[in-house]
Amino acid sequence: MNDALPPSPSPGSTAADKPMATSPVDAHIIAITSGKGGVGKTFVSANLAAALTRRGHRVLVLDADLGLANLDVVLNLHPKVTLHDVFTGKAKLEDAVIQAPGGFSVVLAGSGMVEYSRLTPEVRNELFNIIQTLAPRYDVVLLDTGAGISDVVLFSVSLAQEVLIVATPEPTSLTDAYAAIKVLATQQKRQQVRLVVNQAARPGDGRAITSQLQQVLDRFVTTDTGRPMRLVHVGDIPADTSVREAVMRRQLLMQQMPGCPAALAVAQLANKIESTLLKPANQ
């Protein structure tokens, strides 16, 4: 792994022109994204962070959904400093890092940052520098990106070593997930991404969905190496009324109802992430 991120892209380029960036040393950077909004991406980001923190890892969640940020709502936080203040020079980056209820750190974007919903040179450089500055201080950095394949989303994802796609079993979600995966293969030259299926109706649904998507990828998407994009199933989160209750109360499911089926599934997801991507915290 390189010791630092590579130089920033030239002002005339976009994320669509560039392969994925190389991440800073120490932290493992994971982009949590989705093809479609409303699939529970921020719920997964926040509760996965809490589960990894419980396992002894130093975790940071960066709200990279600059246009429609809602991590603050999910965590019931009212930050005095957001990325908007950092971008405009009104505050230092260190002041934007706050503790979340689950014991992990967060940097919040603030809602309605319309001027930062496009990938301008300013947005690109600010995000780049923030990741470069903060990542070495943590074991894991989770980038809670926006949904879709906009330039801002793709650039945020390009800063991560690994990508976790969140999808639900609905056809619209799966169609958009396929579109996002295809872009990551063709534009960022990724060889694989990981998939978690949220709101699964039955055990095994996620593996079946992953298999179906893999068949489509095998047929229509070829990576830079000439091999099909590999889709790795990392877990299912079952449909669970406790999730809605926790979201409505603006509480972390992992804290308030750790024994419910969805929370147990998130804990299993954290275990899978740790065993396949991270060193156990006690090593």
DRENZA-664885 format. One record per residue (C-alpha): residue number from 1; x, y, z. Coordinates in Angstrom, 2 decimals. Layout:
BEGIN
<rec><k>NUM</k><x>X</x><y>Y</y><z>Z</z></rec>
...
//
This chain:
BEGIN
<rec><k>1</k><x>0.00</x><y>0.00</y><z>0.00</z></rec>
<rec><k>2</k><x>1.34</x><y>3.45</y><z>-0.82</z></rec>
<rec><k>3</k><x>2.29</x><y>5.84</y><z>1.94</z></rec>
<rec><k>4</k><x>0.06</x><y>8.61</y><z>0.67</z></rec>
<rec><k>5</k><x>-2.67</x><y>9.35</y><z>-1.78</z></rec>
<rec><k>6</k><x>-1.56</x><y>10.17</y><z>-5.32</z></rec>
<rec><k>7</k><x>-1.62</x><y>13.74</y><z>-6.58</z></rec>
<rec><k>8</k><x>-5.04</x><y>15.28</y><z>-7.13</z></rec>
<rec><k>9</k><x>-6.50</x><y>14.91</y><z>-10.63</z></rec>
<rec><k>10</k><x>-6.04</x><y>17.82</y><z>-12.97</z></rec>
<rec><k>11</k><x>-8.75</x><y>20.54</y><z>-12.81</z></rec>
<rec><k>12</k><x>-10.23</x><y>19.54</y><z>-16.15</z></rec>
<rec><k>13</k><x>-10.74</x><y>15.88</y><z>-15.27</z></rec>
<rec><k>14</k><x>-13.53</x><y>14.09</y><z>-13.45</z></rec>
<rec><k>15</k><x>-13.89</x><y>10.92</y><z>-11.45</z></rec>
<rec><k>16</k><x>-15.23</x><y>9.25</y><z>-14.58</z></rec>
<rec><k>17</k><x>-11.80</x><y>9.64</y><z>-16.18</z></rec>
<rec><k>18</k><x>-9.81</x><y>8.14</y><z>-13.33</z></rec>
<rec><k>19</k><x>-9.32</x><y>4.67</y><z>-11.83</z></rec>
<rec><k>20</k><x>-9.70</x><y>4.28</y><z>-8.10</z></rec>
<rec><k>21</k><x>-7.22</x><y>6.21</y><z>-5.98</z></rec>
<rec><k>22</k><x>-4.71</x><y>4.61</y><z>-3.62</z></rec>
<rec><k>23</k><x>-5.62</x><y>5.05</y><z>0.03</z></rec>
<rec><k>24</k><x>-3.43</x><y>6.31</y><z>2.88</z></rec>
<rec><k>25</k><x>-1.47</x><y>3.86</y><z>4.95</z></rec>
<rec><k>26</k><x>-2.94</x><y>2.34</y><z>8.15</z></rec>
<rec><k>27</k><x>-6.68</x><y>2.88</y><z>7.76</z></rec>
<rec><k>28</k><x>-8.80</x><y>0.56</y><z>5.68</z></rec>
<rec><k>29</k><x>-11.18</x><y>2.77</y><z>3.72</z></rec>
<rec><k>30</k><x>-14.53</x><y>1.28</y><z>2.72</z></rec>
<rec><k>31</k><x>-17.07</x><y>3.15</y><z>0.61</z></rec>
<rec><k>32</k><x>-20.65</x><y>2.25</y><z>1.46</z></rec>
<rec><k>33</k><x>-22.79</x><y>3.17</y><z>-1.50</z></rec>
<rec><k>34</k><x>-25.89</x><y>2.17</y><z>-3.46</z></rec>
<rec><k>35</k><x>-27.37</x><y>2.51</y><z>-6.88</z></rec>
<rec><k>36</k><x>-30.66</x><y>3.78</y><z>-5.51</z></rec>
<rec><k>37</k><x>-31.53</x><y>5.96</y><z>-2.55</z></rec>
<rec><k>38</k><x>-33.70</x><y>4.78</y><z>0.32</z></rec>
<rec><k>39</k><x>-32.19</x><y>1.31</y><z>0.66</z></rec>
<rec><k>40</k><x>-30.72</x><y>1.83</y><z>4.15</z></rec>
<rec><k>41</k><x>-27.17</x><y>2.79</y><z>3.22</z></rec>
<rec><k>42</k><x>-26.72</x><y>5.28</y><z>6.07</z></rec>
<rec><k>43</k><x>-28.36</x><y>2.87</y><z>8.52</z></rec>
<rec><k>44</k><x>-25.81</x><y>0.25</y><z>7.51</z></rec>
<rec><k>45</k><x>-22.91</x><y>2.72</y><z>7.73</z></rec>
<rec><k>46</k><x>-23.78</x><y>3.89</y><z>11.25</z></rec>
<rec><k>47</k><x>-24.58</x><y>0.50</y><z>12.73</z></rec>
<rec><k>48</k><x>-21.64</x><y>-1.24</y><z>11.05</z></rec>
<rec><k>49</k><x>-19.41</x><y>1.45</y><z>12.57</z></rec>
<rec><k>50</k><x>-20.88</x><y>0.74</y><z>16.00</z></rec>
<rec><k>51</k><x>-20.38</x><y>-3.02</y><z>15.54</z></rec>
<rec><k>52</k><x>-16.76</x><y>-2.60</y><z>14.42</z></rec>
<rec><k>53</k><x>-16.10</x><y>-0.22</y><z>17.33</z></rec>
<rec><k>54</k><x>-17.47</x><y>-2.83</y><z>19.71</z></rec>
<rec><k>55</k><x>-14.91</x><y>-5.25</y><z>18.27</z></rec>
<rec><k>56</k><x>-12.11</x><y>-2.88</y><z>19.27</z></rec>
<rec><k>57</k><x>-11.46</x><y>-0.97</y><z>16.05</z></rec>
<rec><k>58</k><x>-10.96</x><y>2.78</y><z>15.80</z></rec>
<rec><k>59</k><x>-13.66</x><y>3.81</y><z>13.33</z></rec>
<rec><k>60</k><x>-14.48</x><y>7.03</y><z>11.51</z></rec>
<rec><k>61</k><x>-17.62</x><y>7.57</y><z>9.43</z></rec>
<rec><k>62</k><x>-17.37</x><y>10.40</y><z>6.93</z></rec>
<rec><k>63</k><x>-20.67</x><y>11.68</y><z>5.55</z></rec>
<rec><k>64</k><x>-19.76</x><y>11.98</y><z>1.88</z></rec>
<rec><k>65</k><x>-23.36</x><y>12.56</y><z>0.74</z></rec>
<rec><k>66</k><x>-22.74</x><y>16.28</y><z>0.39</z></rec>
<rec><k>67</k><x>-26.05</x><y>17.20</y><z>-1.24</z></rec>
<rec><k>68</k><x>-28.50</x><y>15.17</y><z>0.87</z></rec>
<rec><k>69</k><x>-26.63</x><y>14.32</y><z>4.05</z></rec>
<rec><k>70</k><x>-28.64</x><y>12.61</y><z>6.78</z></rec>
<rec><k>71</k><x>-26.10</x><y>10.83</y><z>8.97</z></rec>
<rec><k>72</k><x>-26.68</x><y>13.53</y><z>11.59</z></rec>
<rec><k>73</k><x>-30.40</x><y>12.69</y><z>11.62</z></rec>
<rec><k>74</k><x>-29.80</x><y>8.95</y><z>12.00</z></rec>
<rec><k>75</k><x>-27.43</x><y>9.57</y><z>14.92</z></rec>
<rec><k>76</k><x>-29.48</x><y>12.40</y><z>16.46</z></rec>
<rec><k>77</k><x>-26.48</x><y>14.72</y><z>16.39</z></rec>
<rec><k>78</k><x>-26.51</x><y>18.50</y><z>16.17</z></rec>
<rec><k>79</k><x>-22.95</x><y>19.42</y><z>15.19</z></rec>
<rec><k>80</k><x>-21.62</x><y>22.92</y><z>15.62</z></rec>
<rec><k>81</k><x>-19.11</x><y>22.33</y><z>12.82</z></rec>
<rec><k>82</k><x>-19.78</x><y>20.49</y><z>9.54</z></rec>
<rec><k>83</k><x>-17.90</x><y>19.92</y><z>6.31</z></rec>
<rec><k>84</k><x>-19.50</x><y>23.10</y><z>5.00</z></rec>
<rec><k>85</k><x>-17.60</x><y>25.08</y><z>7.63</z></rec>
<rec><k>86</k><x>-14.38</x><y>23.25</y><z>6.79</z></rec>
<rec><k>87</k><x>-14.82</x><y>23.78</y><z>3.04</z></rec>
<rec><k>88</k><x>-15.44</x><y>27.51</y><z>3.51</z></rec>
<rec><k>89</k><x>-12.54</x><y>27.94</y><z>5.91</z></rec>
<rec><k>90</k><x>-14.74</x><y>28.88</y><z>8.86</z></rec>
<rec><k>91</k><x>-13.48</x><y>25.98</y><z>10.99</z></rec>
<rec><k>92</k><x>-10.61</x><y>23.53</y><z>11.21</z></rec>
<rec><k>93</k><x>-11.06</x><y>19.91</y><z>10.18</z></rec>
<rec><k>94</k><x>-10.22</x><y>18.71</y><z>13.70</z></rec>
<rec><k>95</k><x>-13.22</x><y>20.64</y><z>15.03</z></rec>
<rec><k>96</k><x>-15.55</x><y>18.76</y><z>12.68</z></rec>
<rec><k>97</k><x>-14.61</x><y>15.34</y><z>14.10</z></rec>
<rec><k>98</k><x>-17.09</x><y>14.44</y><z>16.85</z></rec>
<rec><k>99</k><x>-18.03</x><y>11.34</y><z>18.80</z></rec>
<rec><k>100</k><x>-21.16</x><y>9.42</y><z>17.87</z></rec>
<rec><k>101</k><x>-23.32</x><y>7.50</y><z>20.37</z></rec>
<rec><k>102</k><x>-21.77</x><y>4.18</y><z>19.31</z></rec>
<rec><k>103</k><x>-18.27</x><y>5.25</y><z>20.35</z></rec>
<rec><k>104</k><x>-16.97</x><y>5.92</y><z>16.84</z></rec>
<rec><k>105</k><x>-16.00</x><y>9.24</y><z>15.27</z></rec>
<rec><k>106</k><x>-17.99</x><y>11.06</y><z>12.61</z></rec>
<rec><k>107</k><x>-17.54</x><y>14.00</y><z>10.28</z></rec>
<rec><k>108</k><x>-20.93</x><y>15.32</y><z>9.22</z></rec>
<rec><k>109</k><x>-21.70</x><y>17.12</y><z>5.99</z></rec>
<rec><k>110</k><x>-24.75</x><y>19.11</y><z>7.00</z></rec>
<rec><k>111</k><x>-27.97</x><y>18.96</y><z>5.01</z></rec>
<rec><k>112</k><x>-28.63</x><y>20.90</y><z>1.83</z></rec>
<rec><k>113</k><x>-25.06</x><y>21.55</y><z>0.70</z></rec>
<rec><k>114</k><x>-26.32</x><y>22.11</y><z>-2.83</z></rec>
<rec><k>115</k><x>-23.20</x><y>23.99</y><z>-3.90</z></rec>
<rec><k>116</k><x>-21.16</x><y>20.86</y><z>-3.08</z></rec>
<rec><k>117</k><x>-23.35</x><y>18.35</y><z>-4.89</z></rec>
<rec><k>118</k><x>-21.24</x><y>18.73</y><z>-8.07</z></rec>
<rec><k>119</k><x>-17.64</x><y>17.64</y><z>-8.46</z></rec>
<rec><k>120</k><x>-15.93</x><y>20.99</y><z>-8.73</z></rec>
<rec><k>121</k><x>-12.15</x><y>21.22</y><z>-8.27</z></rec>
<rec><k>122</k><x>-12.83</x><y>22.62</y><z>-4.79</z></rec>
<rec><k>123</k><x>-15.00</x><y>19.70</y><z>-3.74</z></rec>
<rec><k>124</k><x>-12.56</x><y>17.18</y><z>-5.19</z></rec>
<rec><k>125</k><x>-9.54</x><y>18.70</y><z>-3.46</z></rec>
<rec><k>126</k><x>-11.31</x><y>19.18</y><z>-0.12</z></rec>
<rec><k>127</k><x>-12.53</x><y>15.58</y><z>0.02</z></rec>
<rec><k>128</k><x>-9.13</x><y>14.33</y><z>-1.08</z></rec>
<rec><k>129</k><x>-7.30</x><y>16.30</y><z>1.61</z></rec>
<rec><k>130</k><x>-9.78</x><y>15.37</y><z>4.34</z></rec>
<rec><k>131</k><x>-9.31</x><y>11.65</y><z>3.69</z></rec>
<rec><k>132</k><x>-5.54</x><y>12.03</y><z>3.49</z></rec>
<rec><k>133</k><x>-5.47</x><y>13.89</y><z>6.82</z></rec>
<rec><k>134</k><x>-7.87</x><y>11.76</y><z>8.84</z></rec>
<rec><k>135</k><x>-7.43</x><y>8.22</y><z>7.56</z></rec>
<rec><k>136</k><x>-4.06</x><y>7.46</y><z>9.20</z></rec>
<rec><k>137</k><x>-5.62</x><y>8.07</y><z>12.63</z></rec>
<rec><k>138</k><x>-8.11</x><y>5.20</y><z>12.36</z></rec>
<rec><k>139</k><x>-8.27</x><y>1.49</y><z>11.68</z></rec>
<rec><k>140</k><x>-11.37</x><y>1.81</y><z>9.52</z></rec>
<rec><k>141</k><x>-12.88</x><y>4.73</y><z>7.63</z></rec>
<rec><k>142</k><x>-16.40</x><y>4.25</y><z>6.30</z></rec>
<rec><k>143</k><x>-17.42</x><y>6.66</y><z>3.54</z></rec>
<rec><k>144</k><x>-21.19</x><y>7.04</y><z>3.59</z></rec>
<rec><k>145</k><x>-21.60</x><y>8.20</y><z>0.00</z></rec>
<rec><k>146</k><x>-24.60</x><y>9.43</y><z>-1.89</z></rec>
<rec><k>147</k><x>-26.62</x><y>7.07</y><z>-4.06</z></rec>
<rec><k>148</k><x>-26.24</x><y>6.69</y><z>-7.80</z></rec>
<rec><k>149</k><x>-23.39</x><y>7.40</y><z>-10.17</z></rec>
<rec><k>150</k><x>-22.90</x><y>11.15</y><z>-10.03</z></rec>
<rec><k>151</k><x>-19.39</x><y>12.55</y><z>-10.25</z></rec>
<rec><k>152</k><x>-19.32</x><y>13.33</y><z>-6.52</z></rec>
<rec><k>153</k><x>-20.39</x><y>9.80</y><z>-5.60</z></rec>
<rec><k>154</k><x>-17.89</x><y>8.19</y><z>-7.96</z></rec>
<rec><k>155</k><x>-15.04</x><y>10.36</y><z>-6.73</z></rec>
<rec><k>156</k><x>-15.87</x><y>9.55</y><z>-3.10</z></rec>
<rec><k>157</k><x>-15.91</x><y>5.84</y><z>-3.94</z></rec>
<rec><k>158</k><x>-12.61</x><y>6.17</y><z>-5.80</z></rec>
<rec><k>159</k><x>-10.93</x><y>7.15</y><z>-2.52</z></rec>
<rec><k>160</k><x>-11.76</x><y>3.78</y><z>-0.96</z></rec>
<rec><k>161</k><x>-9.93</x><y>0.50</y><z>-1.19</z></rec>
<rec><k>162</k><x>-13.14</x><y>-1.52</y><z>-0.99</z></rec>
<rec><k>163</k><x>-16.75</x><y>-0.90</y><z>-1.99</z></rec>
<rec><k>164</k><x>-19.80</x><y>-2.19</y><z>-0.16</z></rec>
<rec><k>165</k><x>-22.98</x><y>-1.91</y><z>-2.22</z></rec>
<rec><k>166</k><x>-26.24</x><y>-1.86</y><z>-0.27</z></rec>
<rec><k>167</k><x>-29.33</x><y>-3.05</y><z>-2.12</z></rec>
<rec><k>168</k><x>-32.80</x><y>-4.32</y><z>-1.33</z></rec>
<rec><k>169</k><x>-34.61</x><y>-7.15</y><z>-3.14</z></rec>
<rec><k>170</k><x>-36.81</x><y>-4.71</y><z>-5.10</z></rec>
<rec><k>171</k><x>-36.20</x><y>-4.78</y><z>-8.88</z></rec>
<rec><k>172</k><x>-35.51</x><y>-1.03</y><z>-9.04</z></rec>
<rec><k>173</k><x>-32.82</x><y>-1.30</y><z>-6.37</z></rec>
<rec><k>174</k><x>-31.16</x><y>-4.26</y><z>-8.08</z></rec>
<rec><k>175</k><x>-31.28</x><y>-2.60</y><z>-11.50</z></rec>
<rec><k>176</k><x>-29.60</x><y>0.52</y><z>-10.10</z></rec>
<rec><k>177</k><x>-27.09</x><y>-1.59</y><z>-8.16</z></rec>
<rec><k>178</k><x>-26.11</x><y>-3.32</y><z>-11.40</z></rec>
<rec><k>179</k><x>-25.67</x><y>0.05</y><z>-13.11</z></rec>
<rec><k>180</k><x>-23.42</x><y>1.29</y><z>-10.29</z></rec>
<rec><k>181</k><x>-21.34</x><y>-1.91</y><z>-10.31</z></rec>
<rec><k>182</k><x>-20.91</x><y>-1.67</y><z>-14.08</z></rec>
<rec><k>183</k><x>-19.58</x><y>1.90</y><z>-13.77</z></rec>
<rec><k>184</k><x>-17.16</x><y>0.87</y><z>-11.02</z></rec>
<rec><k>185</k><x>-15.83</x><y>-1.90</y><z>-13.25</z></rec>
<rec><k>186</k><x>-15.48</x><y>0.16</y><z>-16.42</z></rec>
<rec><k>187</k><x>-14.43</x><y>3.55</y><z>-15.05</z></rec>
<rec><k>188</k><x>-12.59</x><y>2.72</y><z>-11.82</z></rec>
<rec><k>189</k><x>-11.16</x><y>-0.58</y><z>-13.08</z></rec>
<rec><k>190</k><x>-12.33</x><y>-2.44</y><z>-9.98</z></rec>
<rec><k>191</k><x>-12.11</x><y>-6.20</y><z>-10.04</z></rec>
<rec><k>192</k><x>-14.68</x><y>-6.85</y><z>-7.31</z></rec>
<rec><k>193</k><x>-17.23</x><y>-5.20</y><z>-5.04</z></rec>
<rec><k>194</k><x>-19.09</x><y>-6.49</y><z>-2.01</z></rec>
<rec><k>195</k><x>-22.87</x><y>-6.68</y><z>-1.68</z></rec>
<rec><k>196</k><x>-25.12</x><y>-6.61</y><z>1.37</z></rec>
<rec><k>197</k><x>-28.83</x><y>-7.15</y><z>0.86</z></rec>
<rec><k>198</k><x>-30.96</x><y>-5.11</y><z>3.25</z></rec>
<rec><k>199</k><x>-34.59</x><y>-5.89</y><z>4.13</z></rec>
<rec><k>200</k><x>-34.22</x><y>-9.51</y><z>3.04</z></rec>
<rec><k>201</k><x>-37.51</x><y>-11.39</y><z>3.37</z></rec>
<rec><k>202</k><x>-36.05</x><y>-14.87</y><z>3.84</z></rec>
<rec><k>203</k><x>-32.70</x><y>-16.42</y><z>4.78</z></rec>
<rec><k>204</k><x>-30.68</x><y>-17.06</y><z>1.66</z></rec>
<rec><k>205</k><x>-32.29</x><y>-14.28</y><z>-0.38</z></rec>
<rec><k>206</k><x>-29.05</x><y>-12.33</y><z>-0.50</z></rec>
<rec><k>207</k><x>-26.98</x><y>-15.20</y><z>-1.88</z></rec>
<rec><k>208</k><x>-29.61</x><y>-15.89</y><z>-4.54</z></rec>
<rec><k>209</k><x>-29.69</x><y>-12.21</y><z>-5.53</z></rec>
<rec><k>210</k><x>-25.90</x><y>-12.06</y><z>-5.62</z></rec>
<rec><k>211</k><x>-25.81</x><y>-15.11</y><z>-7.85</z></rec>
<rec><k>212</k><x>-28.35</x><y>-13.59</y><z>-10.23</z></rec>
<rec><k>213</k><x>-26.45</x><y>-10.33</y><z>-10.44</z></rec>
<rec><k>214</k><x>-23.19</x><y>-12.21</y><z>-10.95</z></rec>
<rec><k>215</k><x>-24.68</x><y>-14.02</y><z>-13.94</z></rec>
<rec><k>216</k><x>-25.60</x><y>-10.69</y><z>-15.53</z></rec>
<rec><k>217</k><x>-22.14</x><y>-9.29</y><z>-14.80</z></rec>
<rec><k>218</k><x>-20.49</x><y>-12.37</y><z>-16.28</z></rec>
<rec><k>219</k><x>-22.44</x><y>-11.81</y><z>-19.47</z></rec>
<rec><k>220</k><x>-22.24</x><y>-8.08</y><z>-19.94</z></rec>
<rec><k>221</k><x>-19.40</x><y>-6.58</y><z>-17.85</z></rec>
<rec><k>222</k><x>-15.71</x><y>-7.26</y><z>-18.39</z></rec>
<rec><k>223</k><x>-13.02</x><y>-5.74</y><z>-16.20</z></rec>
<rec><k>224</k><x>-9.72</x><y>-4.29</y><z>-17.36</z></rec>
<rec><k>225</k><x>-8.08</x><y>-7.69</y><z>-16.92</z></rec>
<rec><k>226</k><x>-10.56</x><y>-9.33</y><z>-19.26</z></rec>
<rec><k>227</k><x>-12.26</x><y>-11.19</y><z>-16.44</z></rec>
<rec><k>228</k><x>-15.83</x><y>-10.57</y><z>-15.24</z></rec>
<rec><k>229</k><x>-16.41</x><y>-8.32</y><z>-12.26</z></rec>
<rec><k>230</k><x>-16.60</x><y>-10.41</y><z>-9.08</z></rec>
<rec><k>231</k><x>-19.52</x><y>-9.73</y><z>-6.76</z></rec>
<rec><k>232</k><x>-18.94</x><y>-10.93</y><z>-3.20</z></rec>
<rec><k>233</k><x>-21.94</x><y>-11.54</y><z>-0.95</z></rec>
<rec><k>234</k><x>-21.08</x><y>-10.38</y><z>2.58</z></rec>
<rec><k>235</k><x>-24.42</x><y>-10.62</y><z>4.32</z></rec>
<rec><k>236</k><x>-28.16</x><y>-10.14</y><z>4.55</z></rec>
<rec><k>237</k><x>-30.00</x><y>-7.86</y><z>6.93</z></rec>
<rec><k>238</k><x>-33.52</x><y>-9.20</y><z>7.42</z></rec>
<rec><k>239</k><x>-36.65</x><y>-7.09</y><z>7.25</z></rec>
<rec><k>240</k><x>-37.20</x><y>-6.17</y><z>10.90</z></rec>
<rec><k>241</k><x>-39.66</x><y>-3.75</y><z>12.48</z></rec>
<rec><k>242</k><x>-37.00</x><y>-2.86</y><z>15.05</z></rec>
<rec><k>243</k><x>-35.08</x><y>-1.02</y><z>12.33</z></rec>
<rec><k>244</k><x>-37.91</x><y>1.38</y><z>11.65</z></rec>
<rec><k>245</k><x>-38.42</x><y>1.92</y><z>15.39</z></rec>
<rec><k>246</k><x>-34.75</x><y>2.77</y><z>15.89</z></rec>
<rec><k>247</k><x>-34.67</x><y>5.10</y><z>12.87</z></rec>
<rec><k>248</k><x>-37.81</x><y>6.90</y><z>14.02</z></rec>
<rec><k>249</k><x>-36.29</x><y>7.34</y><z>17.47</z></rec>
<rec><k>250</k><x>-32.98</x><y>8.41</y><z>15.87</z></rec>
<rec><k>251</k><x>-31.14</x><y>5.72</y><z>17.79</z></rec>
<rec><k>252</k><x>-28.51</x><y>3.19</y><z>16.83</z></rec>
<rec><k>253</k><x>-30.05</x><y>-0.25</y><z>16.50</z></rec>
<rec><k>254</k><x>-26.83</x><y>-1.83</y><z>17.78</z></rec>
<rec><k>255</k><x>-27.21</x><y>0.05</y><z>21.05</z></rec>
<rec><k>256</k><x>-30.93</x><y>0.05</y><z>21.63</z></rec>
<rec><k>257</k><x>-31.94</x><y>-3.42</y><z>20.39</z></rec>
<rec><k>258</k><x>-28.72</x><y>-5.43</y><z>19.98</z></rec>
<rec><k>259</k><x>-30.53</x><y>-8.76</y><z>20.15</z></rec>
<rec><k>260</k><x>-33.02</x><y>-8.16</y><z>17.35</z></rec>
<rec><k>261</k><x>-32.55</x><y>-10.05</y><z>14.05</z></rec>
<rec><k>262</k><x>-31.32</x><y>-7.02</y><z>12.10</z></rec>
<rec><k>263</k><x>-28.78</x><y>-6.06</y><z>14.76</z></rec>
<rec><k>264</k><x>-27.46</x><y>-9.62</y><z>14.91</z></rec>
<rec><k>265</k><x>-27.10</x><y>-9.54</y><z>11.12</z></rec>
<rec><k>266</k><x>-25.11</x><y>-6.29</y><z>11.29</z></rec>
<rec><k>267</k><x>-22.86</x><y>-7.88</y><z>13.92</z></rec>
<rec><k>268</k><x>-22.29</x><y>-10.81</y><z>11.55</z></rec>
<rec><k>269</k><x>-21.51</x><y>-8.33</y><z>8.77</z></rec>
<rec><k>270</k><x>-18.91</x><y>-6.66</y><z>11.01</z></rec>
<rec><k>271</k><x>-17.38</x><y>-10.06</y><z>11.71</z></rec>
<rec><k>272</k><x>-17.22</x><y>-10.81</y><z>7.98</z></rec>
<rec><k>273</k><x>-15.63</x><y>-7.44</y><z>7.24</z></rec>
<rec><k>274</k><x>-13.10</x><y>-7.97</y><z>10.02</z></rec>
<rec><k>275</k><x>-12.20</x><y>-11.51</y><z>8.99</z></rec>
<rec><k>276</k><x>-11.81</x><y>-10.72</y><z>5.28</z></rec>
<rec><k>277</k><x>-10.51</x><y>-7.14</y><z>5.23</z></rec>
<rec><k>278</k><x>-9.16</x><y>-6.20</y><z>8.64</z></rec>
<rec><k>279</k><x>-6.80</x><y>-7.52</y><z>11.23</z></rec>
<rec><k>280</k><x>-8.64</x><y>-8.39</y><z>14.46</z></rec>
<rec><k>281</k><x>-8.27</x><y>-5.51</y><z>16.90</z></rec>
<rec><k>282</k><x>-6.49</x><y>-7.66</y><z>19.50</z></rec>
<rec><k>283</k><x>-3.65</x><y>-8.61</y><z>17.16</z></rec>
//
